[in-house]
Amino acid sequence: MTSATRAWSTSDRPQASGTDGKHPSIRGRLESLAGFVGVEVAAFAVLSNHVHVILHNRPDVVALWSDQEVARRWLALFPGREGNKPDPASASSPAAFPAPTAEQARSLSLSPGTPAMPPGQEPADPLEQAVGMLSADPALLATIRGRLSSLSWFMRALAEPIARRANREDHCTGRFFEGRFKSQRLLDEAALLACSVYVDLNPIRARLADRPETSELTSAHERIMALLQDIAPRPDTTASDASPMTEALVNSSAAALVEAGVPVLAEESPASLTGPGAVENAGQHSGDVPLRRDGWLSPIELDERAEPLTTAMATPQAAAAATKRVGSGRSRRASDRGLLPMTLESYLTLLDWTGRQLRGGTRGLIPLALAAILDRLQVSAESWLETIARFGRQFHRAVGLSDHLKVEARRLGVNRLHGLR
């Protein structure tokens, strides 16, 4: 088990009372957080009473951020009350903080009594002064670095603003989410693939949608819409350069979306597109480089050569340079490294086939190309459908192949853990 896979966790907030209407907020909050912190979002599904999220914490990426970048990201997440000095040390609770715009971030002001800087060295705006003060406290900065890659802090920052808004809109008090989130460690790529498919198929298994294309509040829907975005002809082109497999997948998806009445290429501008930090994306959104719909999710296809997006928050100039250097400038996440040794098209094909089998209650033979993918990951093609159908009941504290689960069982001090077959 490598360090790249052992830290994966799937988090489930159970029994969210009445999340109808809060769905877009949950999805938007996930996207916003993914752009600010050192935690990658691999998959998600928002249902009426609970949320599934697969997360990968990346302390290795956060360690590469400069002190100034850490401070900027933290102050963007926790700007403090207007007119008050931002106090990261006391920010034990991520109070209601929507992703700030550039103007909101610059509106931070410090309380009277803050030591003045030497004449001629004052920062251009209050945010720069706050960044300088925070960067000068090594102990506090070390604590903040840990929080920026903490799964617990991520889930806390996800849940509290949603709960506060829900309570305000419903005119009530108390808990919106029942209990603390539950998590399972994903120990290897086989576990990650199985769990991702399970999460993406949740609305289909709950009979809330017929196909991944129409499961709007899932990572699968985000990725399919991004494919449609990619293959759509640009004004200066006459044809896309997509592969035949991609074109077939996209055509099928587009037809399903049209049939379901879902806008295929609707223009959207989520509030979270101001992250990571209002600085970076302010310079990314242009007519010739549109923001990618799934740019905040970790890519499906694993690319060991992809470098972390580490310098984007240092200065506006560094943000522009990082945008040109790393990828296409259309992503809003901690890293472009990816998840699995398979293409996005292969993943979506496997997802679609699995969903059709489970929805129809049949157990047909898995296509050879998909069986080969499972074989590479040491997953039995014969038991694949049963694994996905029983995933929520079969696994508890950890998910993985038997050899990896033996190691995990020893770490936990238990006799055995149920594994993938």
C-alpha positions in Angstrom: 0.0 0.0 0.0 1.5 3.3 -1.1 1.1 6.6 0.7 -0.8 7.8 -2.3 -3.7 5.4 -1.7 -3.7 4.7 2.0 -5.0 8.2 2.9 -8.1 7.9 0.8 -11.3 8.1 2.8 -15.0 8.1 2.0 -17.1 10.3 4.2 -20.8 9.9 4.7 -22.9 12.5 6.5 -26.0 10.4 7.6 -29.6 11.6 7.9 -29.3 15.2 6.8 -32.8 16.4 7.7 -34.4 17.9 4.7 -31.5 18.8 2.4 -33.8 19.5 -0.5 -33.0 23.0 -1.7 -29.6 22.8 0.0 -28.2 20.5 -2.7 -26.7 23.2 -4.9 -25.1 24.7 -1.8 -23.5 21.3 -0.9 -22.1 20.8 -4.4 -20.9 24.4 -4.6 -19.3 24.2 -1.1 -17.4 21.1 -2.1 -16.1 22.8 -5.3 -15.1 25.9 -3.3 -13.2 23.9 -0.6 -11.4 21.8 -3.3 -9.9 25.0 -4.6 -8.6 26.3 -1.3 -7.3 23.3 0.6 -4.9 20.4 0.2 -7.6 17.8 0.0 -8.7 16.3 -3.3 -12.3 15.4 -4.0 -12.3 12.1 -6.0 -16.1 11.5 -6.1 -19.3 12.8 -4.5 -23.0 12.2 -4.5 -25.7 14.3 -2.8 -28.9 12.6 -2.0 -32.0 13.8 -0.1 -30.8 12.7 3.3 -27.1 12.1 3.1 -23.9 13.0 1.3 -21.1 10.7 0.0 -17.6 12.2 -0.6 -14.4 10.4 -1.4 -11.4 12.5 -0.3 -7.6 12.3 -0.5 -5.6 14.5 1.9 -2.4 15.9 0.4 -0.1 17.1 3.2 2.8 16.7 0.7 1.2 19.4 -1.5 0.5 21.7 1.4 4.2 21.3 2.5 5.3 22.9 -0.8 3.1 26.0 -0.4 4.9 29.1 0.7 4.1 30.7 4.1 2.3 33.5 2.3 0.2 31.1 0.2 -0.8 29.1 3.3 -1.8 32.4 5.0 -3.8 33.6 1.9 -5.7 30.4 1.6 -6.6 30.3 5.3 -7.7 34.0 5.4 -9.8 33.4 2.3 -11.6 30.6 4.1 -11.8 32.3 7.5 -11.9 36.1 6.7 -13.3 37.0 10.1 -16.2 39.4 10.7 -16.2 42.6 8.7 -14.4 45.3 10.6 -12.6 42.9 12.9 -9.1 41.5 12.8 -8.9 38.0 11.4 -8.0 35.6 14.2 -6.9 32.3 12.8 -5.9 31.1 16.3 -9.5 31.3 17.5 -11.0 29.9 14.3 -11.9 26.6 15.9 -15.2 26.7 14.2 -15.5 27.4 10.5 -18.5 29.8 10.8 -20.6 30.6 7.8 -18.1 31.7 5.2 -19.0 31.6 1.5 -16.1 31.6 -0.8 -15.0 35.2 -0.9 -14.7 37.2 -4.0 -11.6 39.3 -4.6 -13.4 42.4 -3.3 -14.5 40.6 -0.2 -11.0 39.3 0.5 -9.6 42.8 0.2 -12.2 44.2 2.5 -10.5 42.6 5.5 -9.6 45.3 8.0 -7.5 45.1 11.2 -8.5 46.3 14.6 -6.9 49.5 16.1 -3.7 48.7 17.9 -2.2 46.6 15.2 1.5 47.5 15.0 2.1 49.8 12.1 4.7 48.8 9.5 7.6 51.2 8.7 6.7 54.1 6.4 6.8 53.2 2.8 6.4 49.4 3.5 2.7 49.3 4.1 1.0 46.6 2.1 -1.2 47.5 -0.8 -4.4 46.4 1.1 -5.4 45.1 4.5 -5.3 41.5 3.2 -1.6 41.8 2.6 -1.1 43.1 6.1 -3.0 40.2 7.5 -1.0 37.7 5.4 2.2 39.3 6.7 1.2 39.1 10.3 0.1 35.4 10.0 3.3 34.5 8.1 5.3 35.9 11.0 4.0 33.3 13.4 5.7 30.0 12.7 3.8 28.0 15.4 0.4 29.1 14.3 1.3 28.7 10.6 2.3 25.1 11.3 -1.1 24.4 12.9 -2.8 26.0 9.9 -0.8 23.8 7.4 -2.1 20.7 9.2 -5.7 21.9 9.1 -5.5 22.7 5.3 -4.9 19.0 4.6 -7.1 17.6 7.4 -10.1 15.5 6.4 -11.8 16.3 9.6 -11.4 20.0 9.0 -12.6 19.6 5.5 -15.8 17.9 6.6 -16.3 20.4 9.3 -15.8 23.3 6.8 -18.3 21.6 4.5 -21.0 20.9 7.0 -21.2 24.0 9.2 -22.0 26.7 6.6 -24.7 24.4 5.1 -26.1 23.7 8.6 -26.1 27.4 9.5 -27.9 28.4 6.3 -30.4 25.6 6.6 -31.2 26.5 10.2 -31.6 30.2 9.2 -33.8 29.4 6.2 -35.9 26.9 8.2 -36.1 29.2 11.3 -34.9 26.6 13.7 -31.9 25.7 15.8 -30.0 22.6 16.6 -28.2 20.0 14.4 -28.8 19.8 10.7 -26.6 16.8 10.3 -27.2 13.9 12.7 -23.9 12.9 14.3 -20.3 13.0 13.1 -19.4 11.8 9.6 -18.5 8.1 9.2 -15.4 7.2 7.2 -13.7 4.2 5.7 -10.1 4.0 4.6 -9.6 3.1 0.9 -6.3 1.1 0.9 -5.6 0.6 -2.8 -6.7 1.4 -6.3 -9.2 -1.5 -6.4 -10.9 -0.1 -3.4 -10.9 3.4 -4.9 -12.5 2.2 -8.1 -15.2 0.2 -6.4 -16.0 3.0 -4.0 -16.1 5.6 -6.7 -18.5 3.5 -8.8 -20.6 2.9 -5.7 -20.8 6.6 -4.9 -21.6 7.7 -8.5 -24.3 5.1 -8.8 -26.1 6.0 -5.5 -28.9 8.0 -7.1 -29.5 5.2 -9.6 -29.6 2.6 -6.9 -32.0 4.8 -5.0 -34.1 5.1 -8.2 -33.7 8.9 -8.3 -32.1 8.7 -11.8 -31.9 6.2 -14.6 -28.4 6.9 -15.9 -25.2 8.6 -14.6 -25.8 11.4 -17.1 -29.1 12.4 -15.3 -27.7 12.0 -11.8 -27.1 15.7 -11.6 -25.5 16.0 -8.1 -22.7 13.4 -8.6 -19.1 13.5 -9.8 -20.1 11.3 -12.7 -22.5 14.0 -14.0 -19.7 16.6 -13.6 -17.3 14.5 -15.6 -19.8 13.7 -18.4 -20.7 17.4 -18.7 -17.0 18.2 -19.0 -16.7 15.7 -21.8 -19.6 17.3 -23.6 -17.9 20.7 -23.0 -14.6 19.3 -24.5 -16.2 17.8 -27.6 -18.4 20.7 -28.4 -17.1 22.5 -31.6 -15.4 25.8 -30.8 -16.2 28.8 -32.9 -12.9 28.6 -34.8 -13.1 24.8 -35.4 -15.2 22.5 -37.5 -14.7 19.2 -35.7 -13.4 18.0 -32.4 -10.3 15.8 -31.9 -12.1 13.4 -29.6 -11.5 9.7 -30.0 -14.3 7.5 -31.5 -14.9 6.0 -28.1 -15.3 9.5 -26.5 -17.6 10.6 -29.3 -19.8 7.5 -28.9 -19.9 8.0 -25.1 -20.7 11.7 -25.5 -23.4 11.2 -28.1 -25.1 8.6 -25.9 -24.9 10.9 -22.9 -26.2 13.9 -24.8 -29.2 12.0 -26.0 -30.0 10.9 -22.5 -29.7 14.4 -21.2 -31.9 15.8 -23.9 -34.5 13.1 -23.2 -34.4 13.9 -19.5 -34.7 17.7 -20.1 -31.3 18.5 -18.6 -29.5 21.4 -20.3 -26.5 19.9 -22.1 -24.1 22.9 -22.3 -25.7 25.4 -20.0 -23.5 28.3 -19.1 -22.9 28.4 -15.4 -20.9 30.6 -13.0 -20.7 29.0 -9.5 -19.6 31.3 -6.7 -16.7 29.0 -6.0 -15.0 29.8 -9.3 -13.3 32.6 -7.3 -11.1 29.9 -5.6 -8.5 28.7 -5.0 -8.4 32.2 -3.5 -10.0 35.0 -5.4 -6.6 35.7 -7.0 -6.0 32.7 -9.2 -9.2 32.2 -11.0 -9.8 35.9 -11.6 -7.2 35.6 -14.4 -8.2 32.2 -15.7 -11.7 32.7 -17.0 -11.4 33.9 -20.6 -13.2 33.2 -23.8 -10.5 31.0 -25.3 -9.8 29.0 -22.0 -13.2 28.2 -20.4 -13.3 26.8 -16.9 -13.7 23.0 -17.1 -16.9 21.7 -15.4 -15.0 19.0 -13.5 -11.8 21.0 -13.0 -12.3 20.9 -9.3 -12.5 17.1 -9.1 -9.4 15.0 -9.1 -8.9 13.6 -12.6 -9.7 9.9 -13.1 -6.6 9.0 -15.2 -3.5 8.7 -13.1 -0.5 10.8 -14.3 2.6 10.4 -12.2 4.3 13.3 -14.0 1.7 15.9 -13.0 3.1 18.4 -10.6 1.1 19.9 -7.7 -0.5 23.3 -8.2 1.7 24.9 -5.5 2.4 28.5 -6.4 -0.9 29.8 -7.6 -1.7 31.8 -4.5 1.6 33.6 -3.9 0.9 36.7 -6.0 -1.4 37.6 -8.9 1.7 37.4 -11.2 2.6 34.0 -9.8 -1.0 32.9 -10.3 -0.9 33.8 -14.0 2.5 32.0 -14.4 1.2 28.9 -12.7 -1.9 28.9 -14.9 0.3 28.8 -18.0 2.7 26.3 -16.6 0.4 23.7 -15.2 -2.2 22.0 -17.4 -4.7 24.0 -19.3 -5.5 26.6 -16.7 -9.0 25.2 -16.3 -8.5 23.2 -13.1 -9.3 24.3 -9.5 -7.8 21.7 -7.3 -4.6 20.8 -5.3 -3.1 18.5 -7.9 -3.6 17.1 -11.4 -2.1 13.8 -10.5 -5.2 11.7 -10.9 -6.7 8.6 -9.4 -6.6 5.3 -11.4 -4.7 3.6 -14.2 -7.6 4.0 -16.6 -9.0 6.7 -18.8 -12.1 8.7 -18.0 -13.9 7.1 -21.0 -13.1 3.6 -19.6 -14.3 4.6 -16.1 -17.6 6.1 -17.5 -18.1 3.0 -19.7 -17.7 0.7 -16.7 -20.0 2.9 -14.6 -22.7 2.9 -17.3 -22.5 -0.9 -17.7 -22.6 -1.5 -14.0 -25.6 0.8 -13.5 -27.5 -0.9 -16.3 -26.9 -4.3 -14.8 -27.9 -3.2 -11.3 -30.9 -1.3 -12.5 -32.2 -4.1 -14.7 -31.6 -6.7 -12.0 -29.5 -8.8 -14.5 -26.1 -10.3 -14.3 -24.8 -10.3 -17.8 -21.2 -11.0 -18.9 -18.9 -8.0 -18.4 -17.4 -6.8 -21.7 -13.8 -8.0 -22.3 -12.3 -4.5 -22.3 -13.8 -3.8 -18.9 -12.9 -7.2 -17.5 -9.3 -6.5 -18.5 -9.3 -3.3 -16.4 -10.7 -5.1 -13.4 -8.1 -7.8 -13.9 -5.2 -5.3 -13.8 -6.6 -4.0 -10.5 -6.9 -7.6 -9.2 -10.7 -7.3 -8.9 -12.8 -10.4 -9.8 -15.0 -9.6 -12.8 -17.4 -12.3 -11.7 -18.0 -10.7 -8.3 -17.9 -7.1 -9.4 -21.6 -6.5 -9.5 -22.1 -8.1 -6.1 -19.3 -6.0 -4.7 -21.0 -2.8 -5.8 -24.5 -3.9 -4.8 -23.3 -4.8 -1.3 -20.6 -2.2 -0.9 -22.4 -0.2 1.8 -23.1 -3.3 3.9 -20.0 -5.3 3.2 -17.3 -2.9 4.3 -16.9 -0.9 7.5 -13.6 0.5 8.7 -11.5 -0.1 5.6 -11.8 -1.3 2.0 -9.1 -3.1 0.0 -7.6 -6.3 -1.3 -7.1 -9.0 1.3 -3.3 -8.5 1.6 -3.7 -4.8 2.3 -6.5 -5.5 4.7 -4.3 -7.9 6.7 -1.8 -5.1 7.2 -4.6 -2.7 8.1 -6.1 -5.2 10.6 -2.7 -5.4 12.4 -2.5 -1.6 12.5 -6.0 -1.5 14.0 -5.4 -4.3 16.4 -8.2 -6.5 15.1 -8.3 -10.1 13.9 -9.6 -9.5 10.4 -11.4 -7.1 8.0 -13.7 -8.1 5.1 -11.9 -7.5 1.8 -12.6 -7.2 -1.9 -13.0 -10.4 -3.9 
